[in-house]
Amino acid sequence: MDGSQQQSGGGGRPYRSHLRPACIPCRRRKSRCQTAADNTACVTCLAHQTECYFPEDSRTSESPEPARRRRRAEPRASVEASGLTPARAGVRAAASFHGGAKANTSASMAGSGSAAMGRQASVPVSIAPPMSVAAMSRPGQNYHDRAEGPAMALGSDDDQHLNLHIVGPATTNDSQVLSTYLSGIPGATRSTRMIVPEPASCSRPVLFTEVQKRPVGVILNRSSSAEKLEIIEKLLEPHNEAVIDEYFRKVNVCLPLLDEASFRRQYQEDKTRISPALLACLYAHTIIYWQSSPTLSRYRCPESRFIWNLASEAVYSELHLSPGMSIIKAILLNIGGRPTTSLIGNGVLLGSAVSIAHSLGLNHNPLPWQIPQAEKYLRMKIWWSVLVHDRWTSLAHGTPPHIQKAQYDVPPPTIEYLRQSSTEANSSRFEITAKVFISLVALSEVLGLFLQYVYSVRRERLTTTDLELALNQWTEKLEGPCRRIVLLGSHLEINGAANLRLAYLTAKLLLQRIQLESEKQTEAVNEEQIMNRYSAARMTSEEMLMLIQDFQKDHLGDFWMAVSSFAFPSAVNFLLRCALETENTPEGLVQSHSFKIAHDLIAALRSHQEQHKWDLGDICIAQHAEIVEKILAGVAPDEQGGNSSSLDLQEFDASILDHVFPSIWDPLQNAFTW
């Protein structure tokens, strides 16, 4: 059918008329495009339930100015707003559809080496104005509305169609040269954004290109994640704000992910601009602190598992429809939630968060970049949180870490970096909690070396001496209360202090197990040295036991990383193995120091579980309590005064513990393939 054919009925438009070309979705589908007299959408889009718009439509501006004139003006205005000249910054994209058959031509990616996430492709759509500095500093802001104000270099609203995806280093220079050349040719722009470092910096330029977030054909209306959030808020009413208060009082001070002042301001002004998945996960994450809150504990706590299921559905929905900065924060709150029940699901989400972080260039040091300070600190805070979760989740799950040391150069946190977005920047409480967080990030870096040794196929470069030196150097750099927290287990009333102490003991026990296995693999096995290694590991396990026994109710209700729960079954499993390998009789097994520590550790965890509903001991109790009780029952005297045990430890192979205890809950042991 040619372009002269007309629709039947008044008010219709000619099919494929040059005056009214086919709508964009129909052009992509290569389908017939017809509109009825009383509809603004074509018949095909109505049938497919997709958004219907035409090449000359301008959905980002209500200005009566002709679309062609606006298209010419947008690239220049965007560059001027950024404060960078076209020669240095490239050209901010404003691709247009030029009618006829050429309207369906896709804009090429700026740099052939850059790959869009999933099946998303770089498309020539006009980019919306960047966020303001204040908006970018607010976590999860501008979900539905665009902020006004000074331009941001890299920020993009969650509700916009585009993300800025980093271009691979191998093609950055090629794309920079081409973009600079095209910037002088009218209508020949490319959708790229060059971030130029400060003149005094030795950092190389970083190039970003625009990619479409939303899958093709998915219309933008009320999202599934928003519906899940609405249900959660109904369940929490009227305590929604009290839950948020508890999050910032207990969690965010220990793992700073959100800017409290900006978040609260946005929540009061228009919380619909906050990512629904982020807010849903914040609510679900904080439910665990309900009973320890002076305010919330007076009321009935909603069903936490139902809320968690809704929050997880919101995350997966938003991850599919609009991945960006906010979804990374939502994922971190999700996988850091307690109690831990989804091992594989958490691993999948963490992998997605790391992938998106790399796509957005969060692994690069932003300090030398010519972008606002607020965005620099925001990007670094998100990266530190991703790094901490990646390291400790790898240890807990028994899987290699996603982040490699050689692939990021973000500087470690400092007091000054953290002070920028804190509402208590000048208080003594802020300084000590900030130091605890700084120590945790540094310890996570040391743990990264341990994991590199454990999972590396070739170990020529790292030795057990290198690992021990790294942990000792970290300990020596500790000062003030942080040193007492780590070495003595004191000052546990500080937010995050108990979590830091347990993290240190977990890393120390891992090191000692690595050293023990390494000693066993030497050609000339030194039995005295091996027994010394066993003794050192038992002492560390006993320190963990005494820490748990000293916990008060307030300590249990403080911040805890969810993956800390895996430290206890690993320690108990190791202790039982030590007892079985060093004792020859059932009576000797029960009387051994290793078995007593394991038994007392389970007893302490069970006591906290029953009295205070502390969930971090659930995994250890479920996996090891029964077998410890059976071992005790096996050596108990029977009614005739004899011994009911038929266990012959002289012929007992300690390796059968791998079958008795599910290895998935013992990542320290499961990681070794000696």
SELONU-169005 format. One record per residue (C-alpha): z, x, y; residue in one letter; residue number from 0. Coordinates in steps of 0.2 Angstrom, whole numbers, plus 5000, padded with zeros to 4 digits. Layout:
N
SITE   zz   xx   yy rest  nr
SITE    Z    X    Y    A NUM
...
REM end
This chain:
674
SITE   zz   xx   yy rest  nr
SITE 5000 5000 5000    M   0
SITE 4995 5007 5017    D   1
SITE 5005 5007 5033    G   2
SITE 4996 4993 5040    S   3
SITE 5003 4980 5028    Q   4
SITE 5016 4969 5035    Q   5
SITE 5031 4960 5029    Q   6
SITE 5031 4942 5026    S   7
SITE 5042 4932 5038    G   8
SITE 5045 4934 5056    G   9
SITE 5056 4948 5062    G  10
SITE 5052 4959 5047    G  11
SITE 5045 4976 5051    R  12
SITE 5029 4984 5044    P  13
SITE 5031 4995 5028    Y  14
SITE 5030 5013 5032    R  15
SITE 5024 5009 5050    S  16
SITE 5023 5025 5061    H  17
SITE 5034 5015 5074    L  18
SITE 5047 5011 5061    R  19
SITE 5046 5023 5046    P  20
SITE 5056 5021 5030    A  21
SITE 5075 5023 5031    C  22
SITE 5082 5040 5025    I  23
SITE 5089 5034 5008    P  24
SITE 5073 5026 5004    C  25
SITE 5063 5041 5008    R  26
SITE 5074 5051 4997    R  27
SITE 5072 5039 4983    R  28
SITE 5054 5037 4987    K  29
SITE 5055 5019 4986    S  30
SITE 5048 5004 4996    R  31
SITE 5058 5000 5012    C  32
SITE 5058 4983 5018    Q  33
SITE 5070 4974 5030    T  34
SITE 5073 4955 5031    A  35
SITE 5074 4947 5048    A  36
SITE 5093 4944 5048    D  37
SITE 5098 4961 5041    N  38
SITE 5099 4978 5049    T  39
SITE 5099 4986 5032    A  40
SITE 5084 4986 5021    C  41
SITE 5082 4976 5004    V  42
SITE 5083 4992 4993    T  43
SITE 5099 4999 5001    C  44
SITE 5107 4982 5000    L  45
SITE 5103 4982 4981    A  46
SITE 5109 5000 4979    H  47
SITE 5124 4997 4990    Q  48
SITE 5121 5013 5000    T  49
SITE 5121 5016 5019    E  50
SITE 5105 5012 5027    C  51
SITE 5099 5022 5042    Y  52
SITE 5083 5027 5050    F  53
SITE 5077 5044 5057    P  54
SITE 5079 5039 5075    E  55
SITE 5097 5033 5072    D  56
SITE 5111 5043 5081    S  57
SITE 5127 5039 5071    R  58
SITE 5137 5052 5080    T  59
SITE 5134 5047 5098    S  60
SITE 5133 5030 5107    E  61
SITE 5123 5038 5122    S  62
SITE 5108 5028 5127    P  63
SITE 5099 5045 5129    E  64
SITE 5083 5046 5118    P  65
SITE 5087 5054 5101    A  66
SITE 5074 5067 5103    R  67
SITE 5081 5073 5119    R  68
SITE 5099 5073 5111    R  69
SITE 5092 5083 5097    R  70
SITE 5086 5096 5109    R  71
SITE 5102 5097 5118    A  72
SITE 5114 5098 5104    E  73
SITE 5111 5115 5098    P  74
SITE 5113 5123 5115    R  75
SITE 5129 5112 5119    A  76
SITE 5137 5117 5102    S  77
SITE 5134 5136 5105    V  78
SITE 5141 5135 5123    E  79
SITE 5156 5125 5117    A  80
SITE 5160 5139 5105    S  81
SITE 5161 5152 5118    G  82
SITE 5148 5163 5108    L  83
SITE 5131 5168 5114    T  84
SITE 5116 5163 5102    P  85
SITE 5113 5181 5099    A  86
SITE 5130 5184 5092    R  87
SITE 5135 5168 5085    A  88
SITE 5118 5162 5078    G  89
SITE 5115 5144 5082    V  90
SITE 5126 5129 5078    R  91
SITE 5115 5117 5067    A  92
SITE 5107 5102 5074    A  93
SITE 5093 5098 5062    A  94
SITE 5082 5083 5065    S  95
SITE 5070 5072 5056    F  96
SITE 5053 5072 5064    H  97
SITE 5045 5056 5057    G  98
SITE 5031 5055 5045    G  99
SITE 5031 5064 5029    A 100
SITE 5040 5079 5036    K 101
SITE 5056 5069 5039    A 102
SITE 5061 5072 5021    N 103
SITE 5060 5091 5022    T 104
SITE 5078 5098 5018    S 105
SITE 5084 5113 5029    A 106
SITE 5085 5129 5019    S 107
SITE 5102 5137 5016    M 108
SITE 5107 5151 5028    A 109
SITE 5107 5165 5016    G 110
SITE 5099 5162 4999    S 111
SITE 5114 5169 4990    G 112
SITE 5126 5155 4996    S 113
SITE 5129 5142 4983    A 114
SITE 5136 5124 4988    A 115
SITE 5150 5117 4978    M 116
SITE 5145 5107 4963    G 117
SITE 5128 5098 4966    R 118
SITE 5130 5097 4984    Q 119
SITE 5116 5104 4995    A 120
SITE 5113 5110 5012    S 121
SITE 5105 5096 5022    V 122
SITE 5098 5095 5040    P 123
SITE 5110 5083 5048    V 124
SITE 5118 5085 5065    S 125
SITE 5135 5092 5065    I 126
SITE 5149 5084 5074    A 127
SITE 5158 5093 5088    P 128
SITE 5172 5105 5082    P 129
SITE 5190 5100 5082    M 130
SITE 5202 5105 5096    S 131
SITE 5214 5119 5094    V 132
SITE 5229 5107 5093    A 133
SITE 5220 5097 5080    A 134
SITE 5215 5111 5069    M 135
SITE 5233 5117 5069    S 136
SITE 5239 5101 5062    R 137
SITE 5237 5100 5043    P 138
SITE 5226 5086 5037    G 139
SITE 5222 5079 5054    Q 140
SITE 5207 5070 5060    N 141
SITE 5203 5061 5044    Y 142
SITE 5194 5046 5053    H 143
SITE 5193 5051 5071    D 144
SITE 5186 5066 5080    R 145
SITE 5197 5075 5092    A 146
SITE 5192 5081 5109    E 147
SITE 5196 5097 5117    G 148
SITE 5192 5116 5116    P 149
SITE 5180 5121 5103    A 150
SITE 5186 5128 5086    M 151
SITE 5175 5141 5077    A 152
SITE 5177 5135 5060    L 153
SITE 5186 5118 5060    G 154
SITE 5177 5102 5053    S 155
SITE 5184 5085 5052    D 156
SITE 5188 5078 5035    D 157
SITE 5178 5063 5038    D 158
SITE 5162 5072 5043    Q 159
SITE 5148 5074 5032    H 160
SITE 5148 5093 5033    L 161
SITE 5158 5108 5027    N 162
SITE 5156 5126 5032    L 163
SITE 5153 5136 5017    H 164
SITE 5154 5155 5018    I 165
SITE 5138 5165 5015    V 166
SITE 5138 5179 5002    G 167
SITE 5140 5197 5010    P 168
SITE 5124 5202 5001    A 169
SITE 5114 5190 5012    T 170
SITE 5124 5189 5028    T 171
SITE 5114 5202 5038    N 172
SITE 5098 5195 5032    D 173
SITE 5103 5177 5038    S 174
SITE 5110 5184 5055    Q 175
SITE 5094 5193 5059    V 176
SITE 5084 5177 5055    L 177
SITE 5095 5165 5064    S 178
SITE 5095 5176 5080    T 179
SITE 5076 5176 5080    Y 180
SITE 5075 5157 5077    L 181
SITE 5087 5154 5091    S 182
SITE 5074 5158 5103    G 183
SITE 5061 5146 5096    I 184
SITE 5063 5127 5101    P 185
SITE 5066 5116 5086    G 186
SITE 5067 5131 5074    A 187
SITE 5086 5131 5072    T 188
SITE 5096 5135 5056    R 189
SITE 5113 5127 5051    S 190
SITE 5123 5143 5052    T 191
SITE 5138 5149 5061    R 192
SITE 5142 5168 5064    M 193
SITE 5160 5173 5066    I 194
SITE 5160 5189 5075    V 195
SITE 5176 5201 5074    P 196
SITE 5184 5208 5090    E 197
SITE 5175 5223 5097    P 198
SITE 5189 5235 5092    A 199
SITE 5190 5229 5074    S 200
SITE 5181 5237 5060    C 201
SITE 5179 5220 5051    S 202
SITE 5161 5215 5047    R 203
SITE 5154 5198 5053    P 204
SITE 5156 5183 5043    V 205
SITE 5143 5170 5041    L 206
SITE 5145 5151 5037    F 207
SITE 5132 5138 5033    T 208
SITE 5133 5120 5033    E 209
SITE 5134 5110 5017    V 210
SITE 5135 5092 5013    Q 211
SITE 5152 5086 5006    K 212
SITE 5149 5069 5001    R 213
SITE 5138 5066 4986    P 214
SITE 5121 5058 4990    V 215
SITE 5121 5039 4989    G 216
SITE 5140 5037 4992    V 217
SITE 5144 5027 5007    I 218
SITE 5158 5030 5018    L 219
SITE 5170 5015 5018    N 220
SITE 5188 5013 5013    R 221
SITE 5191 5027 5000    S 222
SITE 5200 5025 4984    S 223
SITE 5213 5038 4989    S 224
SITE 5218 5027 5004    A 225
SITE 5221 5013 4993    E 226
SITE 5232 5023 4981    K 227
SITE 5242 5029 4997    L 228
SITE 5244 5011 5003    E 229
SITE 5253 5007 4986    I 230
SITE 5264 5022 4987    I 231
SITE 5269 5018 5004    E 232
SITE 5273 5000 4999    K 233
SITE 5284 5007 4985    L 234
SITE 5294 5018 4997    L 235
SITE 5296 5006 5012    E 236
SITE 5307 5007 5022    P 237
SITE 5311 5025 5018    H 238
SITE 5294 5033 5021    N 239
SITE 5299 5043 5036    E 240
SITE 5315 5048 5027    A 241
SITE 5305 5055 5013    V 242
SITE 5295 5065 5025    I 243
SITE 5311 5072 5033    D 244
SITE 5317 5078 5016    E 245
SITE 5300 5087 5013    Y 246
SITE 5302 5097 5029    F 247
SITE 5320 5100 5026    R 248
SITE 5319 5106 5008    K 249
SITE 5301 5111 5004    V 250
SITE 5291 5116 5019    N 251
SITE 5304 5128 5025    V 252
SITE 5303 5138 5009    C 253
SITE 5284 5137 5006    L 254
SITE 5277 5134 5024    P 255
SITE 5261 5124 5021    L 256
SITE 5261 5111 5035    L 257
SITE 5264 5112 5054    D 258
SITE 5279 5101 5056    E 259
SITE 5277 5097 5075    A 260
SITE 5259 5093 5073    S 261
SITE 5261 5083 5057    F 262
SITE 5274 5072 5064    R 263
SITE 5265 5069 5081    R 264
SITE 5250 5064 5071    Q 265
SITE 5260 5053 5059    Y 266
SITE 5267 5044 5074    Q 267
SITE 5251 5042 5084    E 268
SITE 5239 5038 5070    D 269
SITE 5243 5043 5052    K 270
SITE 5226 5036 5046    T 271
SITE 5219 5053 5053    R 272
SITE 5229 5062 5040    I 273
SITE 5221 5065 5023    S 274
SITE 5227 5051 5011    P 275
SITE 5228 5063 4996    A 276
SITE 5238 5075 5006    L 277
SITE 5250 5061 5012    L 278
SITE 5251 5054 4994    A 279
SITE 5255 5071 4986    C 280
SITE 5268 5074 5000    L 281
SITE 5277 5058 4995    Y 282
SITE 5276 5061 4977    A 283
SITE 5281 5079 4978    H 284
SITE 5297 5075 4988    T 285
SITE 5303 5061 4976    I 286
SITE 5312 5074 4965    I 287
SITE 5324 5077 4980    Y 288
SITE 5329 5059 4982    W 289
SITE 5345 5060 4973    Q 290
SITE 5351 5076 4983    S 291
SITE 5347 5068 5000    S 292
SITE 5362 5062 5009    P 293
SITE 5351 5048 5016    T 294
SITE 5340 5043 5002    L 295
SITE 5353 5044 4988    S 296
SITE 5361 5028 4994    R 297
SITE 5346 5018 4989    Y 298
SITE 5337 5015 4973    R 299
SITE 5323 5028 4969    C 300
SITE 5306 5021 4965    P 301
SITE 5298 5025 4948    E 302
SITE 5292 5043 4951    S 303
SITE 5280 5044 4937    R 304
SITE 5270 5029 4943    F 305
SITE 5270 5037 4961    I 306
SITE 5264 5053 4953    W 307
SITE 5250 5045 4944    N 308
SITE 5244 5036 4960    L 309
SITE 5245 5053 4970    A 310
SITE 5235 5062 4956    S 311
SITE 5221 5049 4956    E 312
SITE 5220 5050 4975    A 313
SITE 5218 5069 4974    V 314
SITE 5204 5068 4961    Y 315
SITE 5195 5055 4971    S 316
SITE 5196 5065 4987    E 317
SITE 5191 5081 4978    L 318
SITE 5175 5072 4973    H 319
SITE 5171 5064 4989    L 320
SITE 5177 5076 5003    S 321
SITE 5183 5093 4998    P 322
SITE 5190 5103 5013    G 323
SITE 5206 5111 5020    M 324
SITE 5216 5095 5017    S 325
SITE 5212 5094 4999    I 326
SITE 5218 5112 4996    I 327
SITE 5235 5107 5003    K 328
SITE 5236 5091 4993    A 329
SITE 5232 5101 4977    I 330
SITE 5246 5114 4980    L 331
SITE 5258 5099 4983    L 332
SITE 5252 5091 4967    N 333
SITE 5253 5106 4955    I 334
SITE 5270 5111 4963    G 335
SITE 5277 5094 4959    G 336
SITE 5291 5092 4947    R 337
SITE 5294 5088 4933    P 338
SITE 5279 5098 4926    T 339
SITE 5270 5087 4913    T 340
SITE 5252 5091 4914    S 341
SITE 5248 5109 4910    L 342
SITE 5229 5108 4908    I 343
SITE 5227 5096 4923    G 344
SITE 5237 5108 4935    N 345
SITE 5226 5123 4929    G 346
SITE 5210 5113 4933    V 347
SITE 5217 5108 4950    L 348
SITE 5222 5126 4954    L 349
SITE 5205 5132 4950    G 350
SITE 5197 5120 4961    S 351
SITE 5209 5125 4975    A 352
SITE 5205 5143 4973    V 353
SITE 5186 5139 4973    S 354
SITE 5187 5129 4989    I 355
SITE 5198 5142 4997    A 356
SITE 5184 5155 4993    H 357
SITE 5171 5144 4999    S 358
SITE 5179 5141 5016    L 359
SITE 5182 5160 5018    G 360
SITE 5201 5159 5017    L 361
SITE 5202 5175 5007    N 362
SITE 5196 5185 5023    H 363
SITE 5207 5192 5036    N 364
SITE 5204 5181 5051    P 365
SITE 5215 5191 5064    L 366
SITE 5200 5201 5070    P 367
SITE 5189 5185 5072    W 368
SITE 5185 5178 5089    Q 369
SITE 5193 5161 5085    I 370
SITE 5208 5153 5092    P 371
SITE 5225 5159 5086    Q 372
SITE 5231 5142 5079    A 373
SITE 5216 5143 5067    E 374
SITE 5220 5161 5061    K 375
SITE 5238 5156 5057    Y 376
SITE 5233 5140 5048    L 377
SITE 5220 5149 5037    R 378
SITE 5233 5163 5032    M 379
SITE 5247 5150 5028    K 380
SITE 5236 5141 5016    I 381
SITE 5230 5157 5008    W 382
SITE 5248 5163 5005    W 383
SITE 5253 5147 4997    S 384
SITE 5237 5147 4986    V 385
SITE 5241 5165 4981    L 386
SITE 5259 5161 4976    V 387
SITE 5254 5147 4965    H 388
SITE 5240 5157 4957    D 389
SITE 5252 5171 4952    R 390
SITE 5266 5161 4945    W 391
SITE 5256 5148 4937    T 392
SITE 5246 5162 4928    S 393
SITE 5263 5168 4921    L 394
SITE 5269 5151 4916    A 395
SITE 5253 5145 4908    H 396
SITE 5248 5161 4899    G 397
SITE 5231 5162 4907    T 398
SITE 5223 5175 4919    P 399
SITE 5225 5173 4937    P 400
SITE 5210 5167 4947    H 401
SITE 5213 5178 4962    I 402
SITE 5209 5197 4961    Q 403
SITE 5217 5209 4973    K 404
SITE 5201 5218 4977    A 405
SITE 5193 5202 4983    Q 406
SITE 5204 5197 4998    Y 407
SITE 5211 5206 5013    D 408
SITE 5223 5193 5021    V 409
SITE 5238 5202 5028    P 410
SITE 5255 5198 5021    P 411
SITE 5266 5186 5031    P 412
SITE 5277 5192 5045    T 413
SITE 5290 5184 5055    I 414
SITE 5278 5183 5070    E 415
SITE 5265 5174 5060    Y 416
SITE 5277 5161 5053    L 417
SITE 5285 5159 5070    R 418
SITE 5269 5152 5078    Q 419
SITE 5270 5135 5070    S 420
SITE 5289 5132 5067    S 421
SITE 5299 5119 5076    T 422
SITE 5315 5131 5073    E 423
SITE 5306 5147 5078    A 424
SITE 5321 5154 5088    N 425
SITE 5335 5148 5076    S 426
SITE 5344 5160 5064    S 427
SITE 5340 5148 5050    R 428
SITE 5321 5150 5053    F 429
SITE 5322 5169 5052    E 430
SITE 5332 5170 5036    I 431
SITE 5321 5157 5027    T 432
SITE 5306 5165 5033    A 433
SITE 5312 5182 5026    K 434
SITE 5315 5173 5009    V 435
SITE 5297 5167 5009    F 436
SITE 5290 5184 5014    I 437
SITE 5300 5192 5000    S 438
SITE 5293 5179 4988    L 439
SITE 5275 5183 4993    V 440
SITE 5278 5201 4991    A 441
SITE 5285 5199 4974    L 442
SITE 5270 5188 4970    S 443
SITE 5259 5203 4974    E 444
SITE 5270 5214 4962    V 445
SITE 5268 5201 4949    L 446
SITE 5249 5202 4951    G 447
SITE 5250 5220 4945    L 448
SITE 5259 5215 4930    F 449
SITE 5247 5201 4926    L 450
SITE 5232 5213 4929    Q 451
SITE 5240 5225 4916    Y 452
SITE 5243 5211 4903    V 453
SITE 5226 5203 4904    Y 454
SITE 5215 5218 4907    S 455
SITE 5205 5224 4892    V 456
SITE 5205 5242 4899    R 457
SITE 5221 5249 4904    R 458
SITE 5217 5266 4909    E 459
SITE 5221 5264 4927    R 460
SITE 5238 5256 4926    L 461
SITE 5253 5262 4916    T 462
SITE 5270 5254 4913    T 463
SITE 5277 5267 4925    T 464
SITE 5266 5261 4939    D 465
SITE 5273 5243 4936    L 466
SITE 5291 5249 4936    E 467
SITE 5288 5259 4952    L 468
SITE 5280 5243 4960    A 469
SITE 5295 5232 4957    L 470
SITE 5307 5246 4962    N 471
SITE 5298 5249 4978    Q 472
SITE 5298 5230 4982    W 473
SITE 5317 5230 4979    T 474
SITE 5320 5245 4990    E 475
SITE 5312 5237 5004    K 476
SITE 5323 5221 5004    L 477
SITE 5336 5220 5018    E 478
SITE 5351 5210 5023    G 479
SITE 5354 5193 5014    P 480
SITE 5338 5195 5004    C 481
SITE 5344 5211 4996    R 482
SITE 5360 5202 4991    R 483
SITE 5351 5187 4985    I 484
SITE 5340 5197 4973    V 485
SITE 5352 5210 4967    L 486
SITE 5369 5201 4967    L 487
SITE 5364 5183 4966    G 488
SITE 5374 5179 4982    S 489
SITE 5370 5169 4997    H 490
SITE 5362 5155 4986    L 491
SITE 5366 5142 5000    E 492
SITE 5350 5149 5009    I 493
SITE 5335 5138 5007    N 494
SITE 5324 5145 4993    G 495
SITE 5337 5159 4989    A 496
SITE 5341 5153 4971    A 497
SITE 5322 5151 4967    N 498
SITE 5319 5169 4974    L 499
SITE 5333 5176 4963    R 500
SITE 5326 5168 4947    L 501
SITE 5308 5173 4951    A 502
SITE 5315 5191 4952    Y 503
SITE 5323 5190 4935    L 504
SITE 5308 5183 4928    T 505
SITE 5297 5197 4934    A 506
SITE 5310 5210 4928    K 507
SITE 5311 5202 4911    L 508
SITE 5292 5202 4910    L 509
SITE 5291 5221 4915    L 510
SITE 5304 5225 4901    Q 511
SITE 5295 5216 4888    R 512
SITE 5279 5225 4893    I 513
SITE 5288 5242 4891    Q 514
SITE 5296 5237 4875    L 515
SITE 5279 5232 4867    E 516
SITE 5271 5248 4874    S 517
SITE 5285 5259 4866    E 518
SITE 5281 5250 4849    K 519
SITE 5263 5255 4851    Q 520
SITE 5266 5274 4853    T 521
SITE 5261 5285 4839    E 522
SITE 5278 5293 4838    A 523
SITE 5290 5278 4838    V 524
SITE 5307 5282 4846    N 525
SITE 5319 5270 4838    E 526
SITE 5333 5274 4850    E 527
SITE 5321 5271 4865    Q 528
SITE 5316 5254 4858    I 529
SITE 5334 5249 4855    M 530
SITE 5337 5254 4873    N 531
SITE 5323 5243 4879    R 532
SITE 5330 5229 4869    Y 533
SITE 5347 5231 4877    S 534
SITE 5339 5231 4895    A 535
SITE 5330 5215 4892    A 536
SITE 5346 5207 4885    R 537
SITE 5355 5212 4901    M 538
SITE 5342 5204 4911    T 539
SITE 5343 5188 4901    S 540
SITE 5361 5188 4903    E 541
SITE 5359 5189 4922    E 542
SITE 5348 5174 4921    M 543
SITE 5362 5165 4911    L 544
SITE 5375 5169 4923    M 545
SITE 5364 5163 4938    L 546
SITE 5362 5147 4929    I 547
SITE 5381 5145 4925    Q 548
SITE 5385 5149 4944    D 549
SITE 5374 5135 4950    F 550
SITE 5382 5121 4960    Q 551
SITE 5375 5104 4964    K 552
SITE 5368 5109 4980    D 553
SITE 5359 5124 4972    H 554
SITE 5351 5113 4960    L 555
SITE 5345 5101 4973    G 556
SITE 5337 5115 4983    D 557
SITE 5318 5120 4983    F 558
SITE 5312 5126 4966    W 559
SITE 5294 5131 4961    M 560
SITE 5290 5120 4946    A 561
SITE 5283 5134 4936    V 562
SITE 5301 5142 4936    S 563
SITE 5305 5130 4922    S 564
SITE 5294 5141 4910    F 565
SITE 5306 5156 4913    A 566
SITE 5320 5149 4902    F 567
SITE 5310 5145 4885    P 568
SITE 5302 5162 4887    S 569
SITE 5319 5171 4889    A 570
SITE 5327 5161 4874    V 571
SITE 5312 5164 4863    N 572
SITE 5313 5183 4866    F 573
SITE 5332 5183 4863    L 574
SITE 5330 5174 4846    L 575
SITE 5317 5187 4841    R 576
SITE 5329 5201 4846    C 577
SITE 5342 5194 4835    A 578
SITE 5331 5191 4820    L 579
SITE 5324 5209 4822    E 580
SITE 5341 5217 4823    T 581
SITE 5352 5207 4811    E 582
SITE 5351 5206 4792    N 583
SITE 5362 5192 4788    T 584
SITE 5364 5174 4794    P 585
SITE 5382 5177 4800    E 586
SITE 5376 5193 4809    G 587
SITE 5362 5183 4817    L 588
SITE 5375 5170 4824    V 589
SITE 5387 5183 4830    Q 590
SITE 5374 5194 4838    S 591
SITE 5374 5196 4857    H 592
SITE 5356 5190 4859    S 593
SITE 5359 5174 4850    F 594
SITE 5375 5170 4860    K 595
SITE 5366 5172 4876    I 596
SITE 5352 5160 4870    A 597
SITE 5365 5147 4864    H 598
SITE 5374 5148 4881    D 599
SITE 5359 5147 4891    L 600
SITE 5353 5131 4882    I 601
SITE 5371 5124 4884    A 602
SITE 5371 5128 4903    A 603
SITE 5354 5120 4905    L 604
SITE 5359 5104 4896    R 605
SITE 5375 5103 4906    S 606
SITE 5365 5103 4922    H 607
SITE 5353 5091 4915    Q 608
SITE 5366 5078 4910    E 609
SITE 5377 5080 4925    Q 610
SITE 5364 5082 4939    H 611
SITE 5347 5077 4931    K 612
SITE 5340 5094 4934    W 613
SITE 5323 5095 4927    D 614
SITE 5319 5113 4926    L 615
SITE 5328 5115 4909    G 616
SITE 5319 5101 4901    D 617
SITE 5306 5111 4893    I 618
SITE 5318 5124 4886    C 619
SITE 5330 5111 4879    I 620
SITE 5315 5101 4871    A 621
SITE 5308 5117 4863    Q 622
SITE 5323 5127 4857    H 623
SITE 5339 5117 4857    A 624
SITE 5336 5109 4840    E 625
SITE 5331 5126 4831    I 626
SITE 5347 5134 4838    V 627
SITE 5358 5120 4832    E 628
SITE 5350 5122 4815    K 629
SITE 5353 5141 4814    I 630
SITE 5371 5137 4818    L 631
SITE 5373 5123 4805    A 632
SITE 5365 5135 4793    G 633
SITE 5380 5147 4793    V 634
SITE 5393 5134 4794    A 635
SITE 5405 5133 4779    P 636
SITE 5402 5118 4768    D 637
SITE 5415 5106 4761    E 638
SITE 5419 5118 4746    Q 639
SITE 5422 5132 4757    G 640
SITE 5406 5141 4754    G 641
SITE 5392 5144 4765    N 642
SITE 5378 5131 4766    S 643
SITE 5365 5144 4772    S 644
SITE 5351 5149 4761    S 645
SITE 5342 5160 4774    L 646
SITE 5339 5178 4768    D 647
SITE 5337 5188 4784    L 648
SITE 5333 5203 4775    Q 649
SITE 5316 5196 4769    E 650
SITE 5314 5186 4785    F 651
SITE 5298 5190 4795    D 652
SITE 5302 5187 4814    A 653
SITE 5284 5183 4817    S 654
SITE 5286 5166 4810    I 655
SITE 5294 5161 4826    L 656
SITE 5277 5160 4833    D 657
SITE 5274 5145 4821    H 658
SITE 5292 5138 4824    V 659
SITE 5291 5138 4843    F 660
SITE 5275 5132 4851    P 661
SITE 5267 5147 4859    S 662
SITE 5260 5137 4874    I 663
SITE 5278 5136 4880    W 664
SITE 5280 5155 4879    D 665
SITE 5267 5162 4890    P 666
SITE 5276 5179 4891    L 667
SITE 5274 5181 4873    Q 668
SITE 5257 5172 4872    N 669
SITE 5250 5183 4885    A 670
SITE 5251 5199 4874    F 671
SITE 5238 5203 4861    T 672
SITE 5245 5219 4855    W 673
REM end
